[in-house]
């Protein structure tokens, strides 16, 4: 039964992925996939159980819903106060070419490393107007945001990702037996072998410098801008309600910089992103209301509208988490691990671990969840066949980073496309060639290191 259900879950995910890519419509496929999975699990009562699972999904992820919604409110306040226009005008003077604009985004992505949500949403708010002025496709901005979100966070030991993986690894007996006395020491030893985040960041840097060519959907996006002047496609028009000439308007840069500084500082000091965004909104109110930049009877309307603007993305997130819950109950993870076990040898094990974790994270959109599920399985298996635990750790980290970056219905990809103001599938397809190049090179890296480390 487990094998049958696991195969069904895998087929459901494959159909959702292929159908979404072909039609550029993922909501319908995710709803349909979760309903089919519920029908397999619960037979005649599937609709009732599906509704129950939907309620559970929303309640389990209410933090993400509130944080992302309030980020929308903060961005709406910044736009209404025109502080982002002041920031964009200043940055536009510095970013007077495409290369400088891309490099600035890249550097900001590295500097704001504490959390991938904070990275993606804050930089998108900062740079969107600059990209429009320089006539750089929004697909490029989304690619830059997504590629410097999780990949940067996993390489620096001060991020939420580092804390998660360090605590996960130190609990494994084979990691302790290797001589590591703390999770952070184990994590730091794995960073040089985290091939996927390292390679994708190198690709992004080469892209910024004009060395990496425009490929696939990205090439089409640049051609669209060249021929029509449109920085986003007609399909993405619904995500862009702001004034298209906004970056030409006057605005006080401090009305943008001070709330954003409060946001980043509080997030770093407390580690509480919800508290940070609430205090940033409070800062906006304290700055804007006395100066009548936003009228007292309008400010809560702006906050509500900003929250509402995030609803399309939040809907996709909830559907992604629901599909993940269904595939978990269908035991898809156990099924894929059972398929991979006959291929295990000590030298090949790190490479297979990367492929396994990357596949599971891509299929489910759950990179932390899948890492937590897989770790207690792969470490004992690796110890039994004398595989290097440092490479195993790096493979798990790299697989999680790949899943966060590549899965078109995971939170990082959805938030990157939303922050850049483009259709999610356009973002996923336009960055796919670069994702696949990094993945293939990572496989080669783990294969070589499996034999020599």
GUZA-319993 format. One record per atom (N, C-alpha, C): x, y, z. Coordinates in steps of 0.001 Angstrom, whole numbers, padded with zeros to 6 digits, always signed. Example, Ala and Ser with C-alpha at 12.3 -4.5 7.8 and 13.67 -1.06 7.14 Angstrom:
! residues 2
+013190-005690+007800/+012300-004500+007800/+013200-003300+007800/+012850-002250+007080/+013670-001060+007140/+012900+000030+007870/
This chain:
! residues 453
+000831-001211+000000/+000000+000000+000000/+000866+001262+000000/+001949+001241+000815/+002837+002394+000861/+003459+002655-000506/+003902+001552-001159/+004525+001694-002470/+003530+002230-003487/+002283+001710-003451/+001259+002156-004395/+000927+003623-004193/+000704+004012-002938/+000391+005406-002638/+001557+006323-002998/+002788+005856-002728/+003958+006658-003060/+004078+006908-004555/+003786+005877-005342/+003821+006024-006802/+002746+006996-007270/+001550+006895-006680/+000467+007822-007021/+000878+009261-006711/+001472+009454-005532/+001911+010800-005145/+002944+011344-006127/+003890+010499-006524/+004923+010925-007470/+004307+011299-008812/+003340+010520-009276/+002658+010822-010539/+001879+012130-010440/+001237+012356-009291/+000488+013598-009089/+001424+014799-009193/+002559+014714-008509/+003515+015825-008521/+004058+016059-009926/+004362+014985-010646/+004874+015123-012013/+003846+015799-012924/+002586+015412-012772/+001522+016017-013583/+001354+017494-013237/+001426+017825-011932/+001323+019223-011509/+002462+020045-012107/+003680+019503-012055/+004846+020231-012570/+004748+020421-014078/+004527+019336-014802/+004487+019412-016266/+003309+020272-016725/+002141+020048-016128/+000957+020814-016514/+001109+022294-016254/+001706+022632-015120/+001893+024044-014778/+002870+024727-015724/+003945+024022-016078/+004929+024600-016995/+004326+024791-018381/+003563+023806-018852/+002998+023887-020196/+001910+024945-020308/+001111+025109-019258/-000042+026016-019325/+000194+027353-018623/+001283+027459-017836/+001540+028647-017013/+000401+028888-016026/-000292+027820-015649/-001373+027917-014665/-001144+026839-013618/-000641+027232-012445/-000336+026207-011452/-001411+026062-010375/-002247+027102-010162/-003255+026998-009110/-004199+025829-009355/-004705+025741-010603/-005674+024688-010915/-005062+023299-010769/-003809+023155-011190/-003157+021847-011103/-002879+021459-009647/-002517+022432-008818/-002267+022116-007411/-003559+021737-006695/-004639+022445-006987/-005929+022084-006386/-006350+020700-006852/-006249+020464-008180/-006630+019160-008718/-005765+018047-008168/-004451+018279-008060/-003554+017254-007528/-003859+016919-006085/-004130+017940-005270/-004448+017682-003864/-005780+016950-003726/-006752+017260-004597/-008043+016554-004554/-007893+015091-004954/-007100+014825-005988/-006866+013435-006405/-006162+012664-005292/-005146+013280-004681/-004456+012628-003572/-005395+012346-002413/-006275+013309-002087/-007246+013092-001004/-008210+011967-001348/-008599+011862-002630/-009498+010785-003055/-008840+009424-002870/-007533+009338-003169/-006810+008077-002969/-006718+007735-001489/-006517+008738-000658/-006352+008505+000770/-007659+008198+001486/-008727+008950+001152/-009932+008932+001975/-011171+008403+001264/-011024+008021-000005/-012132+007430-000772/-013365+008353-000765/-014501+007852-000308/-015761+008586-000426/-015835+009856+000393/-015076+009936+001469/-015124+011131+002323/-014012+012121+001981/-013478+012010+000760/-012285+012793+000430/-012527+014299+000484/-013713+014763+000076/-013946+016194+000034/-013973+016790+001443/-014626+016068+002359/-014653+016528+003752/-013252+016554+004336/-012485+015493+004070/-011119+015421+004592/-010216+016470+003937/-010462+016743+002646/-009683+017761+001946/-009907+019129+002587/-011160+019433+002920/-011474+020707+003581/-010803+020785+004960/-010794+019652+005673/-010130+019614+006978/-008634+019867+006831/-008022+019240+005830/-006593+019439+005585/-006298+020883+005184/-007205+021497+004435/-007034+022894+004051/-007041+023792+005283/-007985+023532+006207/-008045+024305+007455/-006772+024118+008268/-006303+022875+008353/-005073+022588+009101/-003865+023296+008474/-003828+023291+007151/-002715+023927+006444/-002659+025415+006749/-003815+026075+006718/-003857+027511+006993/-003443+027791+008438/-003961+026980+009385/-003643+027212+010798/-002169+026937+011095/-001577+025942+010436/-000170+025597+010667/+000777+026637+010080/+000307+027383+009095/+001176+028342+008407/+000689+029775+008560/-000014+030039+009647/-000573+031377+009844/+000539+032414+009983/+001697+032030+010545/+002817+032968+010696/+003254+033481+009328/+003403+032584+008377/+003833+032982+007036/+002791+033892+006393/+001513+033557+006561/+000439+034365+005990/+000477+035779+006557/+000632+035879+007868/+000633+037201+008506/+001872+037994+008113/+003055+037360+008147/+004296+038062+007822/+004266+038574+006381/+003905+037696+005449/+003895+038103+004036/+002831+039167+003774/+001669+039012+004405/+000615+040007+004235/+001029+041370+004761/+001677+041380+005936/+002124+042650+006507/+003283+043253+005712/+004092+042408+005080/+005108+042939+004166/+004427+043704+003030/+003323+043157+002535/+002555+043859+001517/+002054+045202+002029/+001618+045236+003292/+001161+046492+003897/+002301+047495+004001/+003472+047014+004416/+004634+047904+004541/+005017+048481+003179/+005047+047645+002164/+005400+048108+000826/+004382+049135+000325/+003096+048899+000615/+002060+049854+000208/+002248+051203+000897/+002626+051188+002178/+002877+052442+002889/+004063+053187+002277/+005132+052463+001989/+006322+053084+001394/+005998+053694+000033/+005193+052985-000752/+004828+053489-002081/+003911+054700-001985/+002935+054651-001068/+002004+055758-000920/+002727+057023-000441/+003710+056842+000460/+004488+057982+000961/+005527+058451-000053/+005713+057662-001131/+006661+057964-002212/+008113+057953-001749/+008364+057327-000580/+009736+057196-000128/+010546+056295-001036/+009886+055271-001598/+010610+054375-002512/+011034+055103-003789/+010264+056147-004196/+010656+056912-005368/+011936+057706-005087/+012011+058280-003878/+013225+058993-003504/+014432+058067-003479/+014228+056866-002932/+015316+055883-002912/+015707+055486-004331/+014704+055224-005168/+014979+054799-006537/+015725+055868-007321/+015358+057142-007094/+016041+058215-007817/+017506+058303-007409/+017784+058121-006103/+019169+058165-005652/+019959+056979-006208/+019373+055775-006080/+020073+054582-006551/+020248+054639-008065/+019278+055239-008767/+019377+055349-010229/+020606+056157-010655/+020965+057146-009836/+022154+057925-010156/+023412+057080-010031/+023412+056175-009038/+024556+055291-008854/+024521+054149-009861/+023317+053610-010078/+023142+052486-011005/+022797+053043-012387/+023778+053665-013021/+023517+054316-014302/+023756+053396-015490/+023866+052106-015227/+023992+051123-016295/+023372+049817-015815/+023110+048924-016757/+022536+047625-016391/+023490+046853-015491/+024772+046866-015812/+025733+046097-015011/+025759+046586-013568/+025790+047905-013365/+025818+048442-012008/+024528+048120-011257/+023399+048143-011957/+022114+047818-011328/+022099+046371-010862/+022547+045462-011721/+022570+044046-011363/+023555+043781-010233/+024719+044399-010290/+025712+044191-009240/+025230+044750-007902/+024522+045877-007936/+023965+046439-006703/+022969+045472-006079/+022100+044883-006903/+021143+043891-006406/+021871+042688-005822/+022907+042243-006503/+023701+041102-006049/+024338+041389-004687/+024918+042580-004539/+025577+042946-003277/+024556+043071-002151/+023407+043694-002427/+022348+043788-001416/+021875+042393-000998/+021779+041484-001972/+021358+040123-001667/+022312+039408-000734/+023590+039740-000821/+024577+039143+000077/+024540+039812+001452/+024354+041134+001463/+024367+041871+002723/+023169+041539+003602/+021988+041351+002992/+020770+041052+003776/+020620+039536+003817/+021441+038904+004646/+021569+037447+004627/+020817+036746+005750/+020273+037516+006693/+019767+036893+007907/+018574+035971+007639/+017770+036294+006618/+016577+035494+006333/+016198+035680+004875/+015817+034581+004197/+015529+034686+002764/+014251+035474+002492/+013248+035408+003383/+012040+036220+003204/+012404+037704+003240/+013172+038085+004268/+013580+039482+004416/+014389+039918+003204/+015280+039067+002758/+016119+039349+001596/+015266+039656+000372/+014389+038730+000032/+013616+038826-001205/+012648+040007-001188/+011888+040146-000113/+010836+041163-000087/+011395+042581+000047/+012438+042742+000828/+012968+044090+001027/+013733+044579-000205/+014549+043713-000809/+015325+044136-001984/+014404+044386-003175/+013366+043582-003317/+012405+043816-004392/+011776+045194-004285/+011406+045575-003060/+010819+046904-002845/+011820+048005-003174/+013102+047751-002878/+014136+048761-003129/+014428+048950-004616/+014463+047862-005377/+015077+047896-006704/+014107+047872-007877/+012835+047613-007648/+011912+047440-008771/+011844+048686-009664/+011740+049859-009055/+011671+051083-009845/+012952+051349-010628/+014092+050971-010054/+015370+051163-010727/+015451+050279-011974/+015012+049045-011855/+015016+048129-013003/+014125+048678-014123/+012979+049225-013743/+012078+049772-014759/+012729+050944-015491/+013398+051796-014734/+014023+052964-015354/+015145+052552-016300/+015875+051525-015948/+016976+051062-016788/+016500+050085-017867/+015179+049856-017939/+014598+048962-018940/+015221+047558-018876/+015319+047053-017633/+015782+045688-017405/+014551+044838-017102/+014390+043688-017742/+013181+042880-017533/+012978+042524-016065/+011741+042523-015638/+011432+042120-014267/+011833+040659-014020/+011863+039849-015071/+012318+038464-014915/+013742+038426-014361/+014555+039397-014773/+015924+039471-014269/+015939+039793-012787/+015102+040734-012356/+015017+041072-010935/+014578+039856-010127/+013554+039147-010595/+013081+037961-009873/+014182+036912-009770/+014932+036720-010863/+016044+035773-010875/+017110+036182-009861/+017429+037460-009807/+018427+037954-008860/+017949+037766-007419/+016681+038069-007155/+016137+037926-005806/+016153+036475-005364/+015669+035593-006224/+015573+034174-005886/+016954+033553-005713/+017909+033995-006524/+019238+033387-006520/+020118+033886-005383/+019766+035012-004785/+020534+035517-003643/+019735+035418-002352/+018640+034655-002374/+017854+034420-001165/+018440+033257-000394/+017884+032071-000594/+018364+030867+000092/+019837+030566-000188/+020343+030677-001440/+021762+030358-001669/+022724+031173-000812/+022416+032445-000557/+023274+033237+000323/+023082+032815+001774/+021835+032614+002164/+021535+032274+003560/+022216+030977+003997/+022316+029991+003105/+022894+028711+003513/+024417+028771+003604/+025040+029769+002987/+026500+029845+002996/+027053+030680+004147/+026187+031382+004861/+026638+032230+005955/+026110+031684+007281/+026968+031541+008285/+026563+030869+009534/+025763+031736+010489/+025205+032845+010000/+024452+033748+010875/+022966+033787+010491/+022533+032901+009615/+021186+032968+009078/+020266+031951+009738/+018966+032083+009453/+017998+031117+009962/+018260+029723+009395/+018711+029653+008141/+019033+028363+007538/+020169+027686+008296/+021207+028438+008640/+022362+027869+009345/+021945+027308+010701/+021121+028041+011418/+020662+027586+012727/+019878+026282+012590/+019013+026216+011586/+018206+025008+011374/+019094+023797+011070/+019967+023940+010077/+020781+022791+009670/+021791+022396+010741/+022351+023356+011455/+023308+023030+012518/+022642+022176+013599/+021433+022548+013988/+020709+021774+015008/+020286+020406+014478/+020011+020320+013186/+019623+019041+012582/+020812+018078+012530/+021984+018577+012148/+023139+017700+011937/+023734+017176+013242/+023796+018011+014272/+024478+017592+015491/+023717+016471+016200/+022458+016291+015867/+021676+015202+016463/+021980+013852+015830/+022755+013826+014743/+023028+012574+014035/+024257+011898+014637/+024154+010625+015065/+025282+009926+015703/+026541+009877+014836/+026378+009714+013517/+027558+009626+012648/+028298+010960+012571/+027584+012066+012715/+028225+013390+012743/+029005+013556+014046/+028409+013143+015142/+029103+013206+016434/+030332+012290+016443/+030178+011116+015845/+031291+010167+015804/+032455+010674+014968/+032185+011578+014052/+033234+012133+013196/+034103+013133+013957/+033653+013518+015170/+034460+014385+016016/+033933+015791+016189/+032756+016089+015641/+032197+017433+015785/+031560+017588+017154/+031888+018676+017839/+031360+018919+019177/+030176+019879+019196/+029941+020549+018072/+028789+021448+017989/+028215+021416+016580/+026945+021732+016486/+026293+021740+015182/+026877+022785+014256/+027259+023947+014796/+027787+025002+013951/+029150+024630+013369/+029974+023929+014154/+031261+023461+013623/+031042+022474+012483/+030076+021594+012669/+029757+020641+011604/+029269+021371+010366/+028412+022360+010584/+027865+023127+009464/+028966+023869+008709/+029876+024502+009452/+030962+025251+008825/+031871+024346+008002/+032066+023117+008456/+032919+022190+007712/+032300+021800+006377/+030962+021868+006293/+030263+021462+005064/+030171+022581+004040/+030307+023841+004463/+030089+024979+003563/+030958+024932+002301/+032265+024603+002395/+033075+024583+001160/+032593+023571+000121/+031798+022594+000540/+031317+021561-000379/+029850+021767-000775/+029280+022907-000386/+027887+023201-000760/+027875+023719-002195/+027946+022807-003124/+028201+023181-004515/+027065+023981-005137/+025816+023603-004883/+024726+024297-005582/+024673+025789-005241/+024617+026183-003972/+024562+027628-003702/+025797+028367-004187/+026968+027744-004088/+028190+028397-004561/+028134+028605-006073/+027734+027570-006796/+027722+027640-008261/+026659+028613-008756/+025468+028597-008156/+024414+029489-008644/+024789+030941-008368/+025470+031219-007262/+025921+032583-006999/+027010+032999-007990/+027862+032063-008361/+028873+032359-009382/+028203+032650-010724/+027176+031875-011055/+026428+032104-012296/+025777+033494-012276/+025189+033853-011140/+024547+035172-011027/+025581+036289-011208/+026756+036130-010588/+027797+037145-010734/+028234+037270-012194/+028423+036140-012865/+028806+036161-014280/+027700+036774-015132/+026439+036546-014738/+025300+037163-015426/+025356+038682-015259/+025642+039133-014031/+025744+040571-013771/+026834+041211-014618/+027929+040493-014802/+029072+041029-015543/+028894+040910-017051/+027804+040281-017487/+027561+040124-018912/+028303+038965-019539/+028916+038106-018717/+029666+036952-019222/+028741+035764-019451/+027844+035504-018497/+026852+034440-018670/+025771+034929-019636/+025525+034223-020716/+024558+034705-021723/+023114+034591-021251/+022238+035319-021920/+020806+035201-021685/+020311+033922-022363/+019607+033099-021613/+019180+031801-022117/+017673+031644-021986/+017063+030899-022890/+015664+030500-022776/+014716+031658-022558/+013904+031551-021488/+012914+032570-021182/+013526+033923-020873/+014730+033934-020321/+015396+035206-020023/+015746+035933-021326/+016203+035192-022305/+016530+035782-023607/+015275+036374-024247/+014147+035663-024120/+012884+036170-024657/+012448+037443-023942/+012695+037493-022632/+012305+038682-021860/+013089+039903-022322/+014376+039743-022543/+015184+040856-023030/+014757+041277-024441/+014391+040301-025252/+013922+040611-026606/+012608+041389-026543/+011722+041030-025600/+010446+041751-025437/+010695+043207-025084/+011619+043445-024145/+011941+044815-023758/+012523+045588-024943/+013382+044945-025696/+014014+045593-026842/+012995+045975-027906/+011990+045089-028117/+011021+045314-029191/+009835+046169-028770/+009411+046046-027510/+008192+046729-027072/+008415+047745-025963/+009537+047658-025271/+009778+048541-024136/+009106+048088-022857/+008393+046961-022888/+007674+046462-021713/+008623+045671-020812/+008746+046114-019558/+009634+045417-018635/+008970+044173-018048/+007680+044042-018221/+006983+042797-017850/+005931+042515-018910/+005512+041261-018977/+004586+040839-020028/+003155+041223-019683/+002261+041047-020632/+000844+041323-020392/+000284+040419-019298/+000818+039191-019195/+000352+038265-018159/+000684+038762-016759/+001679+039634-016640/+002095+040148-015332/+001494+041511-015013/+000680+042035-015912/+000123+043373-015704/-000719+043439-014432/-001405+042350-014093/-002286+042346-012920/-001510+042490-011608/-000185+042249-011643/+000622+042374-010426/+001228+043766-010275/+000881+044670-011177/+001513+045984-011184/+000452+047070-011273/-000008+047494-010091/-001040+048532-010030/-000446+049900-009741/+000869+049928-009425/+001461+051211-009063/+001610+052095-010287/+001862+053355-010051/+002078+054329-011111/+003304+053941-011924/+003162+053732-013212/+004277+053289-014050/+005366+054349-014163/+005001+055606-013923/+006020+056657-013960/+006495+057020-012564/+006197+056136-011604/+006449+056462-010201/+007859+056847-009886/+008821+056213-010562/+010197+056508-010226/+010598+057915-010655/+009720+058628-011394/+010024+060007-011769/+009455+060999-010751/+008629+060546-009834/+008006+061450-008881/+008977+061803-007765/+008668+062904-007075/+009482+063315-005947/+009130+062478-004732/+010098+062257-003896/+009882+061541-002657/+011073+061732-001755/+010820+061703-000444/+011892+061846+000536/+012502+060481+000789/+013787+060348+000505/+014453+059060+000634/+014389+058517+002055/+014361+059424+003064/+014343+058963+004458/+013022+058307+004814/+011952+058654+004093/+010673+057986+004320/+010720+056517+003896/+011738+056156+003152/+011949+054764+002756/+013058+054129+003588/+014184+054831+003724/+015368+054245+004347/+015148+053945+005824/+014538+054868+006565/+014387+054675+008013/+013491+053468+008331/+012288+053335+007743/+011496+052124+008028/+012201+050836+007607/+012915+050857+006470/+013622+049657+006029/+014783+049337+006973/+015457+050362+007478/+016535+050141+008437/+015991+049543+009732/+014830+050030+010168/+014181+049456+011358/+013840+047991+011113/+013305+047710+009945/+012937+046338+009588/+014152+045405+009674/+015234+045764+009006/+016421+044903+008958/+017074+044800+010333/+017197+045918+011032/+017869+045914+012334/+017119+045053+013352/+015804+045213+013426/+015022+044436+014385/+015065+042946+014031/+015023+042636+012739/+015082+041229+012316/+016412+040597+012722/+017508+041335+012558/+018828+040802+012914/+018983+040685+014430/+018539+041711+015160/+018743+041735+016621/+017884+040694+017324/+016618+040601+016940/+015679+039722+017656/+015465+038376+016982/+015735+038300+015678/+015438+037067+014953/+013954+036861+014726/+013148+037879+015030/+011688+037786+014907/+011245+038666+013739/+010987+038047+012597/+010631+038805+011407/+009255+039444+011530/+008324+038792+012229/+006991+039363+012424/+007073+040642+013248/+007827+040599+014333/+008019+041790+015151/+008669+042903+014332/+009635+042530+013497/+010348+043521+012691/+009417+044245+011731/+008553+043509+011057/+007678+044150+010077/+006596+044970+010770/+006119+044525+011939/+005132+045302+012705/+005741+046630+013156/+006969+046583+013655/+007627+047818+014107/+007962+048727+012929/+008285+048156+011776/+008539+048972+010588/+007268+049698+010152/+006122+049014+010223/+004837+049655+009906/+004536+050758+010921/+004804+050483+012207/+004600+051506+013241/+005496+052712+012993/+006728+052452+012551/+007653+053538+012228/+007100+054402+011100/+006544+053750+010088/+005924+054500+008986/+004813+055404+009492/+003980+054866+010360/+002863+055649+010869/+003364+056858+011671/+004387+056636+012482/+004930+057733+013288/+005580+058807+012418/+006148+058387+011290/+006800+059351+010403/+005817+060060+009482/+004792+059363+009025/+003922+059900+007973/+002746+060705+008513/+002148+060248+009623/+000930+060894+010105/+001159+062335+010571/+002165+062629+011415/+002342+064030+011858/+002622+064989+010707/+003275+064498+009656/+003607+065349+008501/+002517+065321+007437/+001445+064564+007697/+000287+064468+006814/+000659+063971+005408/+001688+063122+005350/+002043+062491+004080/+000944+061515+003678/+000400+060825+004662/-000799+059997+004479/-001805+060445+005527/-003022+060704+005113/-004050+061182+006039/-004408+060097+007042/-004787+060524+008251/-005117+059579+009326/-006279+058672+008942/-007240+059210+008158/-008404+058406+007779/-008132+057508+006564/-006890+057561+006047/-006544+056745+004886/-005507+055657+005185/-004768+055827+006277/-003590+054977+006462/-003954+053507+006656/-005054+053239+007388/-005421+051837+007581/-005981+051233+006296/-006574+052064+005455/-006999+051576+004152/-005810+051149+003303/-004716+051917+003396/-003492+051566+002667/-002929+050251+003197/-002930+050095+004522/-002415+048857+005138/-003222+047651+004680/-004544+047797+004673/-005412+046683+004254/-005219+046372+002771/-005117+047404+001947/-004923+047192+000519/-003601+046482+000246/-002535+046890+000971/-001250+046238+000796/-001298+044771+001175/-002004+044477+002257/-002179+043079+002666/-002931+042308+001578/-003976+042946+001041/-004778+042293+000001/-003972+042044-001270/-003019+042926-001580/-002206+042742-002782/-001356+041478-002709/-001120+040969-001489/-000335+039749-001324/-001181+038483-001417/-002501+038632-001505/-003378+037456-001468/-003127+036460-002612/-002860+036907-003859/-002557+035909-004891/-001363+035026-004537/-000328+035634-003987/+000844+034863-003583/+000533+033982-002388/-000202+034515-001416/-000560+033730-000235/-001439+032543-000608/-002315+032741-001587/-003147+031623-002051/-002294+030501-002619/-001317+030871-003441/-000414+029863-003998/+000380+029167-002901/+000816+029920-001899/+001555+029317-000796/+000711+028293-000053/-000522+028650+000250/-001408+027724+000959/-001651+026466+000131/-001876+026635-001177/-002086+025479-002045/-000840+024597-002111/+000339+025232-002124/+001585+024464-002141/+001742+023661-000859/+001456+024285+000290/+001548+023569+001561/+000510+022455+001647/-000674+022678+001071/-001706+021645+001060/-001261+020450+000223/-000713+020711-000959/-000221+019624-001801/+000901+018866-001102/+001754+019594-000415/+002832+018967+000350/+002267+018039+001424/+001235+018477+002136/+000623+017659+003182/+000036+016369+002599/-000603+016499+001425/-001200+015323+000788/-000124+014325+000378/+000955+014810-000257/+002011+013890-000704/+002730+013238+000475/+002830+013959+001598/+003420+013359+002800/+002577+012187+003289/+001269+012372+003318/+000394+011292+003784/+000352+010123+002811/+000682+010388+001544/+000774+009307+000558/+002141+008624+000581/+003019+009051+001493/+004342+008429+001692/+005231+008508+000450/+005185+009637-000253/+006019+009780-001433/+007504+009761-001081/+007866+010370+000064/+009277+010402+000460/+009830+008997+000657/+009108+008153+001394/+009550+006773+001618/+009681+006017+000302/+008769+006270-000609/+008800+005582-001901/+010054+005941-002695/+010379+007234-002748/+011552+007671-003505/+012838+007163-002851/+012896+007169-001512/+014076+006654-000815/+014256+005166-001079/+013160+004415-001082/+013240+002979-001394/+013769+002748-002804/+013394+003613-003744/+013895+003485-005113/+015398+003747-005181/+015877+004677-004346/+017279+005086-004413/+018220+004124-003692/+017732+003360-002718/+018605+002535-001878/+019465+001534-002657/+018969+000860-003687/+019825-000096-004404/+021032+000538-005086/+021027+001860-005262/+022112+002535-005965/+023232+002979-005028/+023095+002692-003735/+023991+003297-002760/+025337+002606-002682/+026406+003393-002860/+027781+002991-002560/+028454+004178-001896/+029523+003933-001155/+030162+005000-000396/+030580+006179-001253/+031198+005915-002400/+031705+006993-003247/+030585+007758-003935/+029537+007051-004305/+028425+007696-005011/+027398+008296-004072/+027491+007963-002778/+026430+008323-001840/+026204+009835-001734/+027251+010690-001630/+026977+012148-001561/+026217+012655-002779/+026607+012205-003967/+025908+012635-005173/+024451+012182-005151/+024223+010928-004762/+022854+010402-004722/+022031+011131-003660/+022675+011464-002536/+021972+012215-001490/+021529+013580-002012/+022418+014258-002729/+022048+015556-003314/+020875+015396-004276/+020944+014423-005172/+019861+014208-006142/+018561+013877-005411/+018653+013037-004373/+017470+012625-003615/+016827+013816-002916/+017624+014566-002173/+017076+015712-001432/+016563+016779-002391/+017320+017043-003465/+016893+018041-004445/+015570+017639-005087/+015438+016357-005423/+014201+015866-006044/+013023+015999-005093/+013230+015589-003841/+012144+015653-002855/+011746+017102-002566/+012748+017979-002417/+012444+019387-002135/+011752+020046-003323/+012200+019716-004540/+011562+020266-005730/+010126+019766-005861/+009919+018486-005574/+008598+017893-005748/+007603+018373-004703/+008080+018639-003480/+007159+018981-002395/+007142+020467-002066/+008206+021198-002432/+008291+022598-002026/+008626+022761-000563/+009037+021665+000084/+009349+021689+001516/+010814+021346+001712/+011680+022358+001770/+013119+022082+001844/+013551+021775+003268/+013088+022556+004253/+013421+022240+005641/+012750+020936+006062/+011495+020777+005688/+010769+019559+006067/+011401+018314+005493/+011751+018354+004206/+012365+017192+003574/+013756+016918+004136/+014503+017971+004428/+015828+017784+005029/+015703+017079+006381/+014712+017491+007167/+014504+016872+008480/+014065+015423+008354/+013296+015100+007315/+012835+013736+007105/+013965+012836+006618/+014779+013352+005708/+015805+012542+005057/+017030+012329+005949/+017413+013340+006739/+018657+013265+007518/+018764+012011+008392/+017743+011635+009191/+017880+010441+010034/+017993+009137+009230/+017690+009210+007937/+017780+008018+007086/+019143+007941+006402/+019590+009060+005826/+020807+009006+005010/+022084+008946+005849/+022084+009545+007033/+023312+009496+007830/+023647+008073+008288/+022697+007287+008836/+023026+005893+009176/+023412+005067+007947/+022694+005295+006820/+023057+004582+005592/+024480+004950+005154/+024802+006226+005223/+026141+006674+004848/+027214+006078+005734/+026926+006009+007044/+027896+005416+007973/+028117+003939+007664/+027059+003251+007270/+027155+001808+006986/+028017+001520+005764/+028095+002470+004818/+028876+002246+003595/+030090+003168+003529/+030471+003738+004695/+031690+004549+004842/+031689+005803+003975/+030547+006427+003819/+030477+007704+003107/+030870+008839+004047/+031439+009874+003499/+031921+011005+004288/+030737+011822+004813/+030582+011949+006151/+029430+012698+006684/+029465+014181+006345/+030658+014764+006147/+030746+016181+005772/+030117+016388+004397/+030409+015463+003463/+029811+015559+002131/+028310+015305+002182/+027885+014437+003074/+026446+014182+003219/+025739+015448+003700/+026338+016122+004686/+025756+017379+005166/+025671+018402+004027/+026765+018525+003278/+026784+019490+002168/+025745+019138+001111/+025559+017836+000872/+024572+017396-000125/+023154+017741+000320/+022874+017586+001624/+021542+017923+002145/+021306+019428+002057/+022309+020211+002449/+022184+021670+002372/+021980+022108+000924/+022778+021559+000019/+022685+021935-001394/+021343+021521-001984/+020871+020338-001620/+019570+019887-002106/+018442+020774-001629/+018527+021213-000365/+017519+022135+000156/+017561+023483-000539/+018778+023984-000803/+018911+025262-001509/+018367+025154-002929/+018632+024019-003590/+018088+023801-004931/+016564+023813-004902/+015982+023096-003947/+014520+023046-003858/+013916+024414-003638/+014525+025199-002741/+014023+026545-002477/+014113+027421-003714/+015173+027233-004486/+015405+028080-005648/+014605+027631-006864/+014489+026327-007063/+013969+025803-008329/+012474+025511-008324/+011931+025060-007190/+010512+024656-007167/+009624+025867-007427/+008784+025786-008455/+008023+026965-008861/+006850+027264-007945/+006498+026346-007031/+005415+026660-006097/+005901+026683-004646/+007214+026821-004425/+007692+026986-003061/+007651+028470-002683/+007776+028742-001392/+007585+030110-000918/+008622+031080-001473/+009893+030659-001566/+010926+031582-002048/+010671+032017-003483/+010295+031068-004348/+010032+031396-005749/+008787+032268-005874/+007758+031942-005133/+006524+032725-005179/+006758+034160-004693/+007513+034300-003606/+007750+035631-003072/+008687+036430-003975/+009630+035755-004633/+010522+036453-005566/+009745+037022-006738/+008854+036218-007298/+008061+036698-008428/+007112+037804-007990/+006520+037658-006802/+005620+038690-006297/+006367+039992-006035/+007550+039886-005413/+008325+041081-005100/+008787+041798-006369/+009048+041011-007428/+009447+041610-008707/+008254+042047-009535/+007039+041636-009154/+005835+042053-009867/+005633+041347-011190/+005936+040019-011231/+005702+039269-012466/+004992+037959-012150/+004471+037344-013197/+003806+036057-013071/+004797+035004-012590/+004362+034171-011653/+005265+033204-011038/+005845+032209-012039/+005030+031710-012966/+005530+030733-013917/+006512+031366-014906/+006315+032637-015231/+007288+033318-016091/+008648+033401-015406/+008625+033657-014111/+009879+033681-013354/+010523+032298-013322/+009738+031289-012991/+010280+029934-012863/+010892+029446-014174/+010203+029699-015277/+010686+029235-016583/+011907+030033-017027/+011927+031335-016777/+013036+032169-017250/+014339+031863-016514/+014257+031414-015255/+015485+031094-014524/+015874+029623-014637/+015015+028806-015245/+015238+027359-015283/+016572+026958-015922/+017001+027546-017048/+018290+027119-017616/+019458+027299-016658/+019475+028387-015901/+020566+028641-014963/+020497+027681-013778/+019281+027377-013346/+019085+026410-012272/+019624+025039-012674/+019312+024620-013888/+019731+023300-014341/+021245+023231-014550/+021847+024304-015034/+023312+024329-015183/+023972+024148-013815/+023487+024900-012819/+024055+024794-011473/+023839+023404-010891/+022669+022813-011128/+022379+021480-010605/+023290+020430-011221/+023479+020489-012532/+024326+019505-013200/+025784+019629-012743/+026280+020846-012604/+027642+021039-012119/+027784+020570-010668/+026729+020728-009882/+026749+020255-008495/+026837+018740-008439/+026106+018085-009308/+026172+016615-009369/+027600+016170-009681/+028224+016838-010634/+029615+016516-010980/+030533+016757-009781/+030314+017861-009079/+031137+018180-007914/+031040+017118-006835/+029816+016689-006522/+029638+015656-005485/+030185+014303-005956/+030070+014029-007236/+030613+012779-007766/+032133+012735-007594/+032810+013822-007957/+034270+013866-007853/+034707+013801-006390/+034067+014608-005548/+034464+014641-004136/+034164+013318-003431/+033136+012609-003892/+032824+011311-003309/+033964+010315-003427/+034792+010495-004439/+035913+009577-004676/+037220+010076-004054/+037358+011404-003871/+038665+011903-003447/+038679+012472-002030/+037507+012733-001424/+037483+013321-000069/+037287+012221+000975/
